[in-house]
């Protein structure tokens, strides 16, 4: 059983990271969706690996590297909610 304070740290980190990914994704959208397939693959791979390494680095700092599957769920839900909110604001 994980202590409650560690669970809250993981959830808050994942929530903030989901928002961070949403912002970074929209900032670098042109670099990810470039013209040639080769550069698209290289950019997407480096973008994904960089973000994953940064997330695991933050996990190591905040909660000694404890990783749970619900943290991924929180990241995906947060990213989806940010996109819904951004679409509502644009309309």
PyMOL commands that set and color helices and strands:
alter all, ss='L'
color gray80, all
select helices_A, chain A and resi 4-27+29-32+37-63+69-90
alter helices_A, ss='H'
color red, helices_A
deselect
rebuild
show_as cartoon
